[in-house]
């Protein structure tokens, strides 16, 4: 599908924040069901989930076509990057990008020559088969480096200047751990917010997209106001467990 088919790109063009969800349950029914909610993008989490190679392809096939499909890699692995793109991922989030060298290796695996080293073999990414596939591919792809370590922060200017990099994704939990904060992803902490603002300002300087995890509703709203482009306020697993706990608690209060 061309870029114009995705609401995500319309939001970006109009300066509106988009909402993303991470999926961790390895089943196409979950993916299909959630894709009919009003998310602008859906990310299959290959790093912290049970989603495997074959299941990823089935889940992507189940997504509603207007929702932009992304994947967070388990690592900066060219083989995994190329497979994800072959089976239909459009946006690729790479964790633990700590240097310009890391970023260059990541981006290179995402693009065909002369931009990169990706091997041609589009499998279902070119369904239905079309002569415009290569053009559509270059228009649709997003390459997003996750900044979640002290080293990543220290090298953020060099990372952000990597050719063909589309965006930076602030990973507030790992970043909090690496910086020694007791409370993780604490967007009320002024010192932590200095790091958040640094990621945001460097990304804007280099005209990159800005993405962030923000599971608190107030945090999500605040970060959108600050100018983050893509906000992930939830994953389906934590929301399911929260809903089950709350419902179970209400039912137990009625029968005891």
MARNUKE-951390 format. One record per atom (N, C-alpha, C): residue in one letter; chain; x, y, z. Coordinates in nm, 2 decimals, decimal comma. Example, Ala and Ser with C-alpha at 12.3 -4.5 7.8 and 13.67 -1.06 7.14 Angstrom:
2
> rest	kette	xx	yy	zz
> A	A	1,32	-0,57	0,78
> A	A	1,23	-0,45	0,78
> A	A	1,32	-0,33	0,78
> S	A	1,28	-0,22	0,71
> S	A	1,37	-0,11	0,71
> S	A	1,29	0,00	0,79
This chain:
256
> rest	kette	xx	yy	zz
> X	A	0,08	-0,12	0,00
> X	A	0,00	0,00	0,00
> X	A	0,09	0,12	0,00
> X	A	0,04	0,23	-0,07
> X	A	0,11	0,35	-0,07
> X	A	0,10	0,43	0,06
> X	A	0,19	0,52	0,08
> X	A	0,19	0,60	0,20
> X	A	0,06	0,67	0,23
> X	A	0,00	0,71	0,12
> X	A	-0,13	0,79	0,14
> X	A	-0,24	0,70	0,20
> X	A	-0,23	0,57	0,20
> X	A	-0,33	0,48	0,25
> X	A	-0,33	0,47	0,40
> X	A	-0,22	0,52	0,47
> X	A	-0,21	0,51	0,61
> X	A	-0,24	0,64	0,69
> X	A	-0,33	0,63	0,78
> X	A	-0,36	0,74	0,87
> X	A	-0,24	0,80	0,94
> X	A	-0,15	0,71	0,97
> X	A	-0,02	0,75	1,04
> X	A	0,05	0,86	0,97
> X	A	0,06	0,85	0,84
> X	A	0,13	0,95	0,76
> X	A	0,05	1,08	0,75
> X	A	-0,08	1,07	0,75
> X	A	-0,17	1,18	0,74
> X	A	-0,15	1,26	0,87
> X	A	-0,14	1,19	0,99
> X	A	-0,12	1,26	1,12
> X	A	0,01	1,33	1,12
> X	A	0,12	1,26	1,07
> X	A	0,25	1,32	1,07
> X	A	0,25	1,45	0,99
> X	A	0,19	1,45	0,87
> X	A	0,18	1,56	0,78
> X	A	0,11	1,68	0,85
> X	A	0,01	1,65	0,93
> X	A	-0,07	1,75	1,00
> X	A	-0,02	1,79	1,14
> X	A	0,10	1,73	1,18
> X	A	0,15	1,76	1,31
> X	A	0,08	1,70	1,43
> X	A	0,00	1,60	1,40
> X	A	-0,08	1,53	1,51
> X	A	0,00	1,41	1,56
> X	A	-0,01	1,38	1,69
> X	A	0,05	1,26	1,75
> X	A	-0,04	1,14	1,70
> X	A	0,03	1,03	1,68
> X	A	-0,03	0,90	1,65
> X	A	-0,02	0,81	1,76
> X	A	-0,12	0,71	1,77
> X	A	-0,12	0,62	1,88
> X	A	-0,08	0,48	1,83
> X	A	0,01	0,41	1,90
> X	A	0,06	0,28	1,86
> X	A	0,03	0,19	1,98
> X	A	0,02	0,06	1,95
> X	A	0,01	-0,05	2,05
> X	A	0,11	-0,16	2,02
> X	A	0,17	-0,21	2,12
> X	A	0,26	-0,33	2,11
> X	A	0,18	-0,46	2,13
> X	A	0,20	-0,55	2,04
> X	A	0,14	-0,68	2,06
> X	A	0,24	-0,79	2,10
> X	A	0,20	-0,87	2,20
> X	A	0,29	-0,97	2,26
> X	A	0,23	-1,11	2,26
> X	A	0,10	-1,12	2,23
> X	A	0,04	-1,25	2,23
> X	A	0,05	-1,31	2,09
> X	A	0,11	-1,43	2,07
> X	A	0,14	-1,48	1,94
> X	A	0,02	-1,55	1,87
> X	A	-0,08	-1,47	1,83
> X	A	-0,19	-1,52	1,76
> X	A	-0,26	-1,42	1,66
> X	A	-0,29	-1,46	1,54
> X	A	-0,35	-1,37	1,45
> X	A	-0,49	-1,31	1,49
> X	A	-0,56	-1,39	1,57
> X	A	-0,69	-1,34	1,61
> X	A	-0,67	-1,21	1,70
> X	A	-0,58	-1,21	1,79
> X	A	-0,55	-1,09	1,87
> X	A	-0,51	-0,98	1,78
> X	A	-0,43	-1,00	1,69
> X	A	-0,38	-0,89	1,60
> X	A	-0,50	-0,84	1,51
> X	A	-0,58	-0,93	1,46
> X	A	-0,70	-0,88	1,38
> X	A	-0,80	-0,80	1,46
> X	A	-0,83	-0,85	1,58
> X	A	-0,93	-0,79	1,67
> X	A	-0,88	-0,65	1,71
> X	A	-0,75	-0,63	1,75
> X	A	-0,70	-0,51	1,79
> X	A	-0,69	-0,41	1,67
> X	A	-0,66	-0,46	1,56
> X	A	-0,64	-0,37	1,44
> X	A	-0,77	-0,30	1,40
> X	A	-0,89	-0,35	1,46
> X	A	-1,02	-0,28	1,43
> X	A	-1,05	-0,18	1,54
> X	A	-0,95	-0,16	1,63
> X	A	-0,96	-0,04	1,72
> X	A	-0,89	0,08	1,65
> X	A	-0,91	0,19	1,72
> X	A	-0,86	0,31	1,65
> X	A	-0,72	0,35	1,68
> X	A	-0,63	0,25	1,65
> X	A	-0,48	0,28	1,65
> X	A	-0,43	0,31	1,51
> X	A	-0,33	0,40	1,51
> X	A	-0,27	0,44	1,39
> X	A	-0,16	0,34	1,34
> X	A	-0,10	0,27	1,43
> X	A	0,00	0,17	1,40
> X	A	-0,01	0,06	1,50
> X	A	0,04	-0,05	1,46
> X	A	0,05	-0,17	1,55
> X	A	0,19	-0,23	1,54
> X	A	0,25	-0,25	1,65
> X	A	0,39	-0,30	1,65
> X	A	0,39	-0,44	1,71
> X	A	0,44	-0,54	1,63
> X	A	0,46	-0,67	1,69
> X	A	0,60	-0,67	1,76
> X	A	0,59	-0,70	1,89
> X	A	0,71	-0,70	1,97
> X	A	0,79	-0,83	1,97
> X	A	0,89	-0,83	1,89
> X	A	0,97	-0,95	1,88
> X	A	1,08	-0,96	1,99
> X	A	1,09	-0,86	2,07
> X	A	1,20	-0,86	2,17
> X	A	1,15	-0,92	2,30
> X	A	1,03	-0,87	2,35
> X	A	0,98	-0,91	2,48
> X	A	0,84	-0,98	2,46
> X	A	0,83	-1,09	2,39
> X	A	0,71	-1,15	2,37
> X	A	0,73	-1,30	2,33
> X	A	0,62	-1,37	2,29
> X	A	0,63	-1,51	2,25
> X	A	0,61	-1,52	2,10
> X	A	0,61	-1,41	2,03
> X	A	0,59	-1,41	1,88
> X	A	0,71	-1,46	1,81
> X	A	0,69	-1,56	1,73
> X	A	0,80	-1,62	1,65
> X	A	0,79	-1,59	1,51
> X	A	0,87	-1,64	1,43
> X	A	0,89	-1,61	1,29
> X	A	0,76	-1,64	1,20
> X	A	0,71	-1,76	1,21
> X	A	0,59	-1,79	1,13
> X	A	0,47	-1,72	1,18
> X	A	0,46	-1,71	1,32
> X	A	0,34	-1,64	1,37
> X	A	0,34	-1,49	1,33
> X	A	0,46	-1,43	1,32
> X	A	0,46	-1,29	1,28
> X	A	0,39	-1,27	1,14
> X	A	0,42	-1,36	1,05
> X	A	0,36	-1,35	0,91
> X	A	0,21	-1,36	0,92
> X	A	0,16	-1,46	1,00
> X	A	0,02	-1,48	1,02
> X	A	-0,05	-1,35	1,08
> X	A	0,02	-1,30	1,18
> X	A	-0,04	-1,18	1,25
> X	A	-0,04	-1,06	1,15
> X	A	0,06	-1,04	1,07
> X	A	0,06	-0,93	0,98
> X	A	-0,05	-0,94	0,88
> X	A	-0,07	-1,07	0,83
> X	A	-0,18	-1,09	0,73
> X	A	-0,32	-1,06	0,79
> X	A	-0,33	-1,07	0,92
> X	A	-0,46	-1,05	0,99
> X	A	-0,49	-0,90	1,02
> X	A	-0,39	-0,82	1,00
> X	A	-0,42	-0,68	1,04
> X	A	-0,51	-0,61	0,94
> X	A	-0,59	-0,52	0,98
> X	A	-0,67	-0,43	0,90
> X	A	-0,57	-0,35	0,81
> X	A	-0,59	-0,33	0,68
> X	A	-0,49	-0,28	0,59
> X	A	-0,46	-0,13	0,62
> X	A	-0,55	-0,06	0,68
> X	A	-0,53	0,08	0,70
> X	A	-0,43	0,11	0,82
> X	A	-0,41	0,01	0,90
> X	A	-0,32	0,03	1,02
> X	A	-0,17	0,00	0,98
> X	A	-0,09	0,09	1,01
> X	A	0,05	0,08	0,97
> X	A	0,12	-0,03	1,05
> X	A	0,18	-0,13	0,98
> X	A	0,24	-0,24	1,05
> X	A	0,39	-0,22	1,09
> X	A	0,42	-0,24	1,21
> X	A	0,56	-0,22	1,26
> X	A	0,60	-0,35	1,34
> X	A	0,73	-0,36	1,36
> X	A	0,79	-0,46	1,44
> X	A	0,90	-0,41	1,52
> X	A	0,91	-0,44	1,65
> X	A	1,03	-0,41	1,72
> X	A	1,12	-0,54	1,72
> X	A	1,24	-0,53	1,67
> X	A	1,33	-0,64	1,66
> X	A	1,37	-0,69	1,80
> X	A	1,42	-0,81	1,80
> X	A	1,48	-0,86	1,92
> X	A	1,62	-0,82	1,94
> X	A	1,68	-0,79	1,82
> X	A	1,82	-0,74	1,82
> X	A	1,85	-0,68	1,69
> X	A	1,97	-0,61	1,67
> X	A	2,01	-0,55	1,55
> X	A	2,07	-0,66	1,46
> X	A	1,98	-0,74	1,40
> X	A	2,01	-0,86	1,33
> X	A	1,97	-0,85	1,19
> X	A	2,06	-0,84	1,09
> X	A	2,02	-0,82	0,95
> X	A	1,92	-0,93	0,90
> X	A	1,94	-1,05	0,94
> X	A	1,85	-1,16	0,90
> X	A	1,71	-1,14	0,95
> X	A	1,69	-1,10	1,07
> X	A	1,56	-1,07	1,13
> X	A	1,50	-0,95	1,06
> X	A	1,58	-0,85	1,04
> X	A	1,53	-0,73	0,97
> X	A	1,47	-0,76	0,84
> X	A	1,55	-0,83	0,76
> X	A	1,51	-0,86	0,62
> X	A	1,39	-0,95	0,61
> X	A	1,38	-1,05	0,71
> X	A	1,26	-1,14	0,71
> X	A	1,14	-1,06	0,75
> X	A	1,15	-0,97	0,85
> X	A	1,03	-0,89	0,89
> X	A	0,98	-0,80	0,77
> X	A	1,07	-0,74	0,70
> X	A	1,03	-0,66	0,59
> X	A	0,97	-0,75	0,47
> X	A	1,03	-0,86	0,45
> X	A	0,98	-0,95	0,35
> X	A	0,83	-1,00	0,37
> X	A	0,80	-1,02	0,50
> X	A	0,66	-1,07	0,53
> X	A	0,56	-0,95	0,55
> X	A	0,61	-0,83	0,54
> X	A	0,51	-0,72	0,54
> X	A	0,52	-0,61	0,64
> X	A	0,62	-0,62	0,73
> X	A	0,64	-0,51	0,82
> X	A	0,68	-0,38	0,74
> X	A	0,63	-0,27	0,78
> X	A	0,67	-0,14	0,71
> X	A	0,76	-0,05	0,80
> X	A	0,74	-0,05	0,93
> X	A	0,82	0,02	1,02
> X	A	0,90	-0,07	1,11
> X	A	1,03	-0,04	1,12
> X	A	1,12	-0,13	1,19
> X	A	1,18	-0,05	1,31
> X	A	1,16	-0,10	1,43
> X	A	1,22	-0,04	1,55
> X	A	1,33	-0,13	1,60
> X	A	1,45	-0,07	1,61
> X	A	1,56	-0,15	1,65
> X	A	1,61	-0,11	1,79
> X	A	1,61	-0,21	1,88
> X	A	1,65	-0,18	2,02
> X	A	1,80	-0,16	2,04
> X	A	1,84	-0,10	2,15
> X	A	1,98	-0,09	2,19
> X	A	2,07	-0,03	2,09
> X	A	2,03	0,08	2,02
> X	A	2,12	0,15	1,93
> X	A	2,21	0,24	2,02
> X	A	2,33	0,21	2,02
> X	A	2,42	0,28	2,12
> X	A	2,53	0,37	2,05
> X	A	2,54	0,36	1,91
> X	A	2,64	0,43	1,84
> X	A	2,60	0,45	1,69
> X	A	2,67	0,54	1,63
> X	A	2,65	0,56	1,49
> X	A	2,67	0,43	1,41
> X	A	2,77	0,36	1,45
> X	A	2,79	0,23	1,38
> X	A	2,67	0,13	1,39
> X	A	2,61	0,13	1,51
> X	A	2,49	0,05	1,53
> X	A	2,38	0,09	1,44
> X	A	2,36	0,22	1,43
> X	A	2,26	0,28	1,35
> X	A	2,28	0,26	1,20
> X	A	2,40	0,27	1,16
> X	A	2,43	0,25	1,02
> X	A	2,41	0,10	0,98
> X	A	2,45	0,01	1,06
> X	A	2,43	-0,13	1,04
> X	A	2,28	-0,17	1,03
> X	A	2,20	-0,11	1,12
> X	A	2,05	-0,13	1,12
> X	A	1,99	-0,08	0,99
> X	A	2,02	0,05	0,96
> X	A	1,96	0,11	0,84
> X	A	2,00	0,04	0,71
> X	A	2,13	0,00	0,70
> X	A	2,17	-0,07	0,58
> X	A	2,10	-0,20	0,55
> X	A	2,06	-0,27	0,66
> X	A	1,99	-0,40	0,64
> X	A	1,84	-0,37	0,60
> X	A	1,79	-0,25	0,61
> X	A	1,66	-0,22	0,58
> X	A	1,64	-0,18	0,43
> X	A	1,74	-0,14	0,36
> X	A	1,73	-0,09	0,23
> X	A	1,80	-0,17	0,13
> X	A	1,74	-0,18	0,01
> X	A	1,81	-0,24	-0,11
> X	A	1,93	-0,15	-0,15
> X	A	2,03	-0,21	-0,22
> X	A	2,13	-0,13	-0,28
> X	A	2,07	-0,03	-0,38
> X	A	2,13	0,09	-0,39
> X	A	2,26	0,13	-0,33
> X	A	2,26	0,18	-0,19
> X	A	2,14	0,20	-0,13
> X	A	2,13	0,25	0,00
> X	A	2,17	0,16	0,11
> X	A	2,16	0,03	0,08
> X	A	2,19	-0,07	0,19
> X	A	2,23	-0,20	0,13
> X	A	2,21	-0,31	0,21
> X	A	2,25	-0,44	0,17
> X	A	2,14	-0,54	0,17
> X	A	2,01	-0,50	0,18
> X	A	1,90	-0,59	0,18
> X	A	1,89	-0,67	0,06
> X	A	1,87	-0,80	0,07
> X	A	1,85	-0,89	-0,04
> X	A	1,70	-0,89	-0,08
> X	A	1,68	-0,90	-0,22
> X	A	1,55	-0,90	-0,27
> X	A	1,48	-1,03	-0,26
> X	A	1,36	-1,03	-0,20
> X	A	1,28	-1,15	-0,18
> X	A	1,16	-1,11	-0,10
> X	A	1,06	-1,04	-0,16
> X	A	0,96	-0,97	-0,09
> X	A	0,85	-1,06	-0,03
> X	A	0,84	-1,18	-0,07
> X	A	0,74	-1,28	-0,02
> X	A	0,60	-1,21	-0,02
> X	A	0,54	-1,19	0,09
> X	A	0,41	-1,13	0,09
> X	A	0,41	-0,97	0,10
> X	A	0,53	-0,91	0,11
> X	A	0,53	-0,77	0,11
> X	A	0,49	-0,71	-0,03
> X	A	0,50	-0,79	-0,13
> X	A	0,46	-0,75	-0,27
> X	A	0,33	-0,82	-0,31
> X	A	0,24	-0,82	-0,22
> X	A	0,10	-0,88	-0,25
> X	A	0,00	-0,77	-0,23
> X	A	-0,09	-0,75	-0,34
> X	A	-0,08	-0,81	-0,47
> X	A	0,04	-0,77	-0,54
> X	A	0,10	-0,86	-0,63
> X	A	0,22	-0,82	-0,71
> X	A	0,20	-0,69	-0,79
> X	A	0,29	-0,60	-0,78
> X	A	0,28	-0,47	-0,85
> X	A	0,41	-0,42	-0,89
> X	A	0,41	-0,35	-1,00
> X	A	0,54	-0,30	-1,06
> X	A	0,59	-0,18	-0,97
> X	A	0,50	-0,12	-0,89
> X	A	0,54	-0,01	-0,81
> X	A	0,60	-0,05	-0,67
> X	A	0,62	-0,18	-0,65
> X	A	0,67	-0,22	-0,52
> X	A	0,79	-0,15	-0,47
> X	A	0,89	-0,13	-0,55
> X	A	1,01	-0,07	-0,51
> X	A	0,99	0,08	-0,47
> X	A	0,91	0,15	-0,55
> X	A	0,88	0,29	-0,51
> X	A	0,79	0,29	-0,39
> X	A	0,69	0,21	-0,38
> X	A	0,61	0,20	-0,25
> X	A	0,69	0,17	-0,13
> X	A	0,79	0,08	-0,15
> X	A	0,87	0,04	-0,04
> X	A	0,95	0,16	0,02
> X	A	1,01	0,23	-0,07
> X	A	1,10	0,35	-0,03
> X	A	1,01	0,45	0,04
> X	A	0,89	0,47	-0,01
> X	A	0,80	0,57	0,05
> X	A	0,74	0,53	0,19
> X	A	0,72	0,40	0,20
> X	A	0,64	0,35	0,32
> X	A	0,73	0,32	0,44
> X	A	0,86	0,28	0,42
> X	A	0,94	0,23	0,53
> X	A	0,98	0,34	0,63
> X	A	0,97	0,30	0,76
> X	A	1,03	0,38	0,86
> X	A	1,13	0,30	0,94
> X	A	1,25	0,36	0,96
> X	A	1,36	0,30	1,03
> X	A	1,38	0,38	1,16
> X	A	1,36	0,32	1,27
> X	A	1,35	0,39	1,40
> X	A	1,45	0,32	1,50
> X	A	1,54	0,40	1,55
> X	A	1,64	0,36	1,64
> X	A	1,60	0,38	1,78
> X	A	1,60	0,28	1,87
> X	A	1,56	0,29	2,01
> X	A	1,68	0,34	2,09
> X	A	1,65	0,46	2,16
> X	A	1,75	0,52	2,25
> X	A	1,71	0,48	2,39
> X	A	1,79	0,39	2,45
> X	A	1,75	0,34	2,58
> X	A	1,87	0,31	2,68
> X	A	1,98	0,37	2,64
> X	A	2,10	0,35	2,73
> X	A	2,18	0,48	2,74
> X	A	2,27	0,48	2,84
> X	A	2,35	0,60	2,86
> X	A	2,44	0,62	2,74
> X	A	2,49	0,51	2,68
> X	A	2,57	0,53	2,56
> X	A	2,49	0,58	2,44
> X	A	2,37	0,54	2,43
> X	A	2,28	0,59	2,32
> X	A	2,26	0,74	2,34
> X	A	2,24	0,79	2,46
> X	A	2,23	0,93	2,49
> X	A	2,35	1,01	2,46
> X	A	2,47	0,95	2,50
> X	A	2,59	1,02	2,48
> X	A	2,62	1,03	2,33
> X	A	2,58	0,94	2,25
> X	A	2,61	0,94	2,10
> X	A	2,49	0,98	2,02
> X	A	2,39	1,04	2,08
> X	A	2,26	1,07	2,01
> X	A	2,28	1,16	1,89
> X	A	2,37	1,25	1,90
> X	A	2,39	1,34	1,78
> X	A	2,44	1,26	1,66
> X	A	2,53	1,18	1,68
> X	A	2,59	1,09	1,58
> X	A	2,49	0,99	1,52
> X	A	2,41	0,94	1,61
> X	A	2,31	0,84	1,57
> X	A	2,20	0,91	1,49
> X	A	2,16	1,03	1,53
> X	A	2,05	1,10	1,46
> X	A	2,09	1,15	1,32
> X	A	2,22	1,16	1,30
> X	A	2,27	1,21	1,17
> X	A	2,29	1,09	1,07
> X	A	2,25	0,97	1,11
> X	A	2,27	0,85	1,02
> X	A	2,18	0,87	0,89
> X	A	2,23	0,86	0,78
> X	A	2,15	0,87	0,65
> X	A	2,04	0,76	0,65
> X	A	1,92	0,81	0,61
> X	A	1,81	0,72	0,59
> X	A	1,75	0,67	0,72
> X	A	1,79	0,72	0,83
> X	A	1,72	0,69	0,96
> X	A	1,60	0,78	0,97
> X	A	1,48	0,72	1,01
> X	A	1,36	0,79	1,01
> X	A	1,32	0,85	1,14
> X	A	1,37	0,79	1,25
> X	A	1,32	0,84	1,38
> X	A	1,40	0,78	1,50
> X	A	1,37	0,84	1,62
> X	A	1,43	0,79	1,74
> X	A	1,31	0,75	1,83
> X	A	1,33	0,64	1,90
> X	A	1,23	0,58	1,99
> X	A	1,29	0,58	2,13
> X	A	1,23	0,67	2,22
> X	A	1,28	0,67	2,36
> X	A	1,23	0,55	2,43
> X	A	1,32	0,47	2,49
> X	A	1,28	0,36	2,57
> X	A	1,30	0,39	2,72
> X	A	1,19	0,44	2,78
> X	A	1,21	0,50	2,91
> X	A	1,25	0,40	3,03
> X	A	1,21	0,27	3,01
> X	A	1,24	0,18	3,12
> X	A	1,38	0,14	3,12
> X	A	1,44	0,09	3,01
> X	A	1,58	0,06	3,01
> X	A	1,67	0,18	3,03
> X	A	1,63	0,29	2,98
> X	A	1,70	0,42	3,00
> X	A	1,71	0,45	3,15
> X	A	1,59	0,44	3,22
> X	A	1,59	0,46	3,36
> X	A	1,68	0,37	3,44
> X	A	1,68	0,25	3,40
> X	A	1,77	0,15	3,47
> X	A	1,92	0,18	3,44
> X	A	1,95	0,21	3,32
> X	A	2,09	0,24	3,29
> X	A	2,14	0,37	3,35
> X	A	2,05	0,47	3,37
> X	A	2,09	0,59	3,43
> X	A	2,08	0,59	3,59
> X	A	2,03	0,48	3,64
> X	A	2,03	0,46	3,79
> X	A	1,91	0,52	3,86
> X	A	1,80	0,54	3,79
> X	A	1,68	0,59	3,86
> X	A	1,61	0,47	3,93
> X	A	1,57	0,50	4,05
> X	A	1,50	0,40	4,13
> X	A	1,36	0,37	4,07
> X	A	1,29	0,48	4,04
> X	A	1,15	0,47	3,98
> X	A	1,17	0,47	3,83
> X	A	1,11	0,37	3,76
> X	A	1,13	0,36	3,62
> X	A	1,03	0,44	3,54
> X	A	1,07	0,50	3,43
> X	A	0,99	0,57	3,34
> X	A	0,90	0,68	3,41
> X	A	0,97	0,75	3,50
> X	A	0,91	0,85	3,58
> X	A	0,91	0,99	3,51
> X	A	0,80	1,01	3,44
> X	A	0,80	1,14	3,36
> X	A	0,76	1,26	3,45
> X	A	0,74	1,23	3,58
> X	A	0,73	1,35	3,67
> X	A	0,86	1,39	3,74
> X	A	0,97	1,31	3,71
> X	A	1,10	1,34	3,76
> X	A	1,17	1,45	3,67
> X	A	1,19	1,57	3,72
> X	A	1,25	1,67	3,64
> X	A	1,39	1,63	3,58
> X	A	1,47	1,56	3,65
> X	A	1,60	1,52	3,60
> X	A	1,58	1,42	3,48
> X	A	1,49	1,32	3,50
> X	A	1,46	1,23	3,39
> X	A	1,41	1,30	3,27
> X	A	1,32	1,40	3,29
> X	A	1,27	1,48	3,18
> X	A	1,37	1,55	3,10
> X	A	1,48	1,58	3,16
> X	A	1,59	1,65	3,09
> X	A	1,64	1,55	2,98
> X	A	1,65	1,42	3,01
> X	A	1,69	1,33	2,91
> X	A	1,59	1,31	2,80
> X	A	1,46	1,31	2,84
> X	A	1,35	1,30	2,75
> X	A	1,36	1,42	2,65
> X	A	1,37	1,54	2,71
> X	A	1,38	1,66	2,62
> X	A	1,50	1,66	2,53
> X	A	1,61	1,60	2,58
> X	A	1,73	1,59	2,49
> X	A	1,70	1,51	2,37
> X	A	1,64	1,39	2,39
> X	A	1,61	1,30	2,28
> X	A	1,51	1,37	2,18
> X	A	1,41	1,44	2,24
> X	A	1,32	1,51	2,15
> X	A	1,38	1,63	2,07
> X	A	1,47	1,70	2,14
> X	A	1,53	1,82	2,07
> X	A	1,63	1,77	1,96
> X	A	1,71	1,67	1,99
> X	A	1,80	1,62	1,89
> X	A	1,72	1,56	1,77
> X	A	1,62	1,49	1,79
> X	A	1,54	1,43	1,68
> X	A	1,48	1,55	1,60
> X	A	1,42	1,65	1,66
> X	A	1,36	1,76	1,59
> X	A	1,47	1,83	1,50
> X	A	1,59	1,85	1,56
> X	A	1,70	1,92	1,49
> X	A	1,73	1,84	1,36
> X	A	1,73	1,71	1,37
> X	A	1,77	1,63	1,25
> X	A	1,64	1,59	1,17
> X	A	1,53	1,65	1,20
> X	A	1,40	1,62	1,13
> X	A	1,37	1,47	1,13
> X	A	1,38	1,41	1,25
> X	A	1,34	1,27	1,27
> X	A	1,21	1,26	1,34
> X	A	1,14	1,15	1,32
> X	A	1,02	1,12	1,40
> X	A	1,06	1,09	1,55
> X	A	0,97	1,12	1,64
> X	A	1,00	1,09	1,78
> X	A	0,89	1,00	1,83
> X	A	0,93	0,89	1,90
> X	A	0,84	0,79	1,95
> X	A	0,88	0,76	2,09
> X	A	0,77	0,72	2,17
> X	A	0,80	0,69	2,31
> X	A	0,69	0,60	2,37
> X	A	0,73	0,52	2,47
> X	A	0,64	0,45	2,55
> X	A	0,59	0,54	2,66
> X	A	0,46	0,54	2,68
> X	A	0,40	0,62	2,79
> X	A	0,27	0,56	2,84
> X	A	0,28	0,47	2,93
> X	A	0,17	0,38	2,97
> X	A	0,07	0,46	3,06
> X	A	0,11	0,57	3,12
> X	A	0,01	0,65	3,20
> X	A	-0,06	0,75	3,11
> X	A	-0,19	0,76	3,13
> X	A	-0,27	0,85	3,04
> X	A	-0,22	0,99	3,05
> X	A	-0,19	1,04	3,17
> X	A	-0,14	1,18	3,18
> X	A	-0,01	1,19	3,11
> X	A	0,08	1,09	3,13
> X	A	0,21	1,10	3,07
> X	A	0,20	1,10	2,91
> X	A	0,11	1,02	2,86
> X	A	0,09	1,02	2,72
> X	A	0,04	1,16	2,66
> X	A	-0,05	1,22	2,74
> X	A	-0,10	1,35	2,70
> X	A	0,01	1,45	2,70
> X	A	0,09	1,45	2,81
> X	A	0,20	1,54	2,83
> X	A	0,30	1,53	2,71
> X	A	0,34	1,41	2,68
> X	A	0,44	1,39	2,58
> X	A	0,39	1,42	2,44
> X	A	0,26	1,40	2,42
> X	A	0,20	1,45	2,29
> X	A	0,21	1,60	2,28
> X	A	0,18	1,67	2,39
> X	A	0,19	1,82	2,39
> X	A	0,33	1,86	2,37
> X	A	0,43	1,79	2,42
> X	A	0,57	1,82	2,40
> X	A	0,61	1,81	2,25
> X	A	0,54	1,73	2,18
> X	A	0,57	1,71	2,04
> X	A	0,61	1,58	1,99
> X	A	0,59	1,47	2,07
> X	A	0,63	1,34	2,03
> X	A	0,53	1,29	1,92
> X	A	0,58	1,23	1,82
> X	A	0,50	1,20	1,70
> X	A	0,42	1,07	1,72
> X	A	0,48	0,97	1,77
> X	A	0,41	0,84	1,79
> X	A	0,43	0,80	1,94
> X	A	0,31	0,77	2,00
> X	A	0,31	0,74	2,14
> X	A	0,25	0,60	2,16
> X	A	0,31	0,52	2,24
> X	A	0,26	0,38	2,27
> X	A	0,21	0,38	2,41
> X	A	0,08	0,39	2,43
> X	A	0,03	0,40	2,57
> X	A	-0,01	0,26	2,63
> X	A	0,02	0,15	2,56
> X	A	-0,02	0,02	2,61
> X	A	0,03	-0,09	2,53
> X	A	0,03	-0,21	2,59
> X	A	0,04	-0,33	2,51
> X	A	-0,08	-0,42	2,55
> X	A	-0,11	-0,51	2,46
> X	A	-0,24	-0,58	2,48
> X	A	-0,23	-0,68	2,60
> X	A	-0,11	-0,73	2,63
> X	A	-0,10	-0,82	2,74
> X	A	-0,13	-0,76	2,88
> X	A	-0,06	-0,64	2,90
> X	A	-0,08	-0,57	3,03
> X	A	-0,22	-0,52	3,04
> X	A	-0,28	-0,48	2,93
> X	A	-0,42	-0,43	2,94
> X	A	-0,52	-0,55	2,97
> X	A	-0,49	-0,66	2,91
> X	A	-0,58	-0,78	2,94
> X	A	-0,57	-0,82	3,08
> X	A	-0,45	-0,82	3,14
> X	A	-0,43	-0,86	3,28
> X	A	-0,49	-0,76	3,37
> X	A	-0,48	-0,63	3,34
> X	A	-0,54	-0,53	3,42
> X	A	-0,69	-0,54	3,42
> X	A	-0,75	-0,56	3,30
> X	A	-0,90	-0,58	3,29
> X	A	-0,95	-0,70	3,37
> X	A	-0,87	-0,81	3,36
> X	A	-0,91	-0,93	3,43
> X	A	-0,90	-0,91	3,58
> X	A	-0,80	-0,85	3,63
> X	A	-0,78	-0,83	3,77
> X	A	-0,90	-0,74	3,82
> X	A	-0,93	-0,63	3,75
> X	A	-1,03	-0,54	3,79
> X	A	-1,17	-0,61	3,79
> X	A	-1,20	-0,68	3,69
> X	A	-1,33	-0,75	3,68
> X	A	-1,34	-0,86	3,78
> X	A	-1,23	-0,93	3,80
> X	A	-1,23	-1,04	3,90
> X	A	-1,26	-0,98	4,04
> X	A	-1,19	-0,87	4,07
> X	A	-1,21	-0,80	4,20
> X	A	-1,35	-0,76	4,22
> X	A	-1,41	-0,70	4,12
> X	A	-1,55	-0,66	4,13
> X	A	-1,64	-0,77	4,16
> X	A	-1,62	-0,88	4,08
> X	A	-1,71	-1,00	4,10
> X	A	-1,69	-1,06	4,24
> X	A	-1,57	-1,07	4,28
> X	A	-1,54	-1,13	4,41
> X	A	-1,61	-1,05	4,52
> X	A	-1,61	-0,91	4,51
> X	A	-1,67	-0,83	4,61
> X	A	-1,82	-0,85	4,62
> X	A	-1,88	-0,90	4,51
> X	A	-2,02	-0,93	4,52
> X	A	-2,06	-1,06	4,57
> X	A	-1,97	-1,16	4,57
> X	A	-2,01	-1,29	4,61
> X	A	-1,94	-1,34	4,74
> X	A	-1,87	-1,25	4,81
> X	A	-1,81	-1,29	4,93
> X	A	-1,88	-1,22	5,05
